[in-house]
Amino acid sequence: MNARVLTLLLRPAKGENAVLALPVVAFGVVTALVLTVVGGAQSFWTWTDDYAPVYQALAAIALVLLVVPLTNLGGAAARLSARRRDERLSTLRLLGVTPMGVSVATVIESVLVAASGAVAGVVVHLATAPLVGLIPFRGTALGTDAVMLSPLGILAVVGGVLLVAAGSAVLGLRRVIVSPLGVRMRTTVSTVHWFRAIIGISVLALVFVLVKVFPSVAGLAVTITVLAGLFAVALAVLNVIGPWVLKVSASRQLRRAERADRLLAARLVLDSPKAAWRQVSGIAMASFMAVFAGTGVALMNVMNSGEATDADAALAVDMRTGLVITLVASFVMVAASVGVNQASSVLDQRDLHRSLHHLGMPLDTVDSARRRAIMSPLLVTAIGSATCAAVLVFPLLGIALITAPESLLTIGIVLAVGIGIVWASTRATRPLLARSFETA
Amino acid sequence: MNDSVLDARSLTKSYGTTRALAGVDLTIHRGESVAIMGASGSGKTTLLHVLAGIVTPDSGTVTFQPSTGEPVQVAGLGEGARSRLRRERFGFVFQQGLLIPELTAVENVALASMINGVKRADATAHAASWLAALGLAGMEDRRIGELSGGQAQRVAIARAQATGADLVFADEPTGALDSHTSQDVMNALLWSTTGQGRTLLVVTHDADVAARCSRVVAVRDGQIVSSAVTA
């Protein structure tokens, strides 16, 4: 494909500004969040005292946690990009452009959209740095200079976001068939085997034993490292179990559904439990981490309330601050991802929606079904992951609930607000659905 | 079959500077099957949309006489009331079926009744009986992607009937099918509508499909140019 054809393909069409704005905003949010979190984390690397490695390790974990929702968001934006261009992409295929050529064009467009968002994200980062600099660590505000990344650092983050956008676009396109006759989603029903549950529960049991045993046989540094590793393993296990749990939950809802929207919502989840899981898996991590780390932080607060050093006391407070920041960032990214996915899905089914309008189906029924198809897995995931983490740290959680309920309450409120943000993002795409219900 | 189920008078409709309907008068009698034919852009689909209350005309009236109850001025209803009318009294069959891909065949048919407040068990049983009557027994639990084009279209026909519609509108119902499957689908459509004392209005390009109907109405430049009873 030559540059002229590519330019024609990438030129924005009339009336699609709202759809184009969605991924741009999404990538703007991602970039601003990553810059802010990396900016905050970099300030820890300037410290050289004994506690510095702990801060650095925790910051690194927080950054790793944000990779999954970031990747999901990139994939969602790429699929939306493909849907938005469906007629042009199909025409290109009709004219003989290879599937590879169409994929390249779509990936380039995704990267350009991501770049627009990234620029906006950089502006937001620079504008909010003074505010972020007010967040206290070790009892004093970090300061604007400390949280603002260097130009090279900003370039590196933007480059990383673009790389993720390109990679996710390639992965996202595997779920879309661009044929000369149109663009459609792959319709193969994904199967989720119960064997996943056996593997998952077995590994979780092993992790449970190790979590109990390790602190009593190893030193603090080794224990932190091993616990972090086990934390990662537990998260990986959640990814194995998650789709199966959603399938079981949706099957139950399907059997009990008496209303049209509930029936449709359950079927939307059962159509691809893996896709439903992908959309909310960021919440699984956030929720799991909230209970797992939140319990630890709450207990540290209690233990430090007596004869702890100032540094120990500051570490406990700072860990809670960092946890809340990571939770908020995770939820915002999942909310952006849900918004983009919903927009993509609405575009994908606009002919169907128009026909449903002709049949007289109320907009509210379809709207309720698609929102339920997001919120039900979200709640199952958030509660399920929190329960998994609670089982792993069961006695400690009990102690924390009694001795430091306010710490856990704070985290609980953050989780509730996060779920609210995702709910709001599902509401935000209602106007797009309403437009696809309108007659041509 | 002389009582009218739908009566349209002096319908006009324009999209920008394009005049889609230019003073259409049309009466559809209960129990008849009417084919509306015309070239692309002739206004036949707009006519179907206006008659079905999907869009409102710029001027003119559409009066629907249900099998029970008072006549309804379709064009004078608000959006919500027209949606309800379509949901409860009309049935629709589209060219591509346009069924919900995530649902099974029986769920697609039952959904319309469930929205009208019928209990799921009753709606499902009624839907299954329609599927069986249309030759789809044993396929109730198949997803739409697992059905052939003709089978999917018969599911759409069952959906159009499941709510007990007085009048079924079909927009190019065989447009995506081969000739043999088209015949099967038209058999099913006619049996389930006029065969049960209901009324069918079909928009089609296909002369063979039109010939199966009891009357053919030709539309050109937004006007009815002929209306002939078939042999």
HADDOCK unambig.tbl for C-alpha pairs under 7 A between the chains (distance, minus, plus):
assign (segid A and resid 258 and name CA) (segid B and resid 119 and name CA) 6.76 0.50 0.50
assign (segid A and resid 258 and name CA) (segid B and resid 120 and name CA) 5.52 0.50 0.50
assign (segid A and resid 259 and name CA) (segid B and resid 114 and name CA) 6.51 0.50 0.50
assign (segid A and resid 260 and name CA) (segid B and resid 111 and name CA) 5.91 0.50 0.50
assign (segid A and resid 260 and name CA) (segid B and resid 114 and name CA) 5.79 0.50 0.50
assign (segid A and resid 260 and name CA) (segid B and resid 115 and name CA) 5.88 0.50 0.50
assign (segid A and resid 267 and name CA) (segid B and resid 102 and name CA) 5.78 0.50 0.50
assign (segid A and resid 267 and name CA) (segid B and resid 103 and name CA) 6.24 0.50 0.50
assign (segid A and resid 268 and name CA) (segid B and resid 102 and name CA) 6.01 0.50 0.50
assign (segid A and resid 271 and name CA) (segid B and resid 102 and name CA) 5.89 0.50 0.50
assign (segid A and resid 352 and name CA) (segid B and resid 98 and name CA) 5.53 0.50 0.50
assign (segid A and resid 355 and name CA) (segid B and resid 98 and name CA) 6.63 0.50 0.50
assign (segid A and resid 358 and name CA) (segid B and resid 54 and name CA) 6.03 0.50 0.50
assign (segid A and resid 359 and name CA) (segid B and resid 86 and name CA) 5.87 0.50 0.50
assign (segid A and resid 359 and name CA) (segid B and resid 87 and name CA) 5.60 0.50 0.50
assign (segid A and resid 359 and name CA) (segid B and resid 92 and name CA) 6.39 0.50 0.50
assign (segid A and resid 360 and name CA) (segid B and resid 83 and name CA) 4.13 0.50 0.50
assign (segid A and resid 360 and name CA) (segid B and resid 84 and name CA) 5.89 0.50 0.50
assign (segid A and resid 360 and name CA) (segid B and resid 86 and name CA) 5.13 0.50 0.50
assign (segid A and resid 360 and name CA) (segid B and resid 87 and name CA) 4.48 0.50 0.50
assign (segid A and resid 361 and name CA) (segid B and resid 83 and name CA) 6.99 0.50 0.50
assign (segid A and resid 361 and name CA) (segid B and resid 87 and name CA) 6.58 0.50 0.50
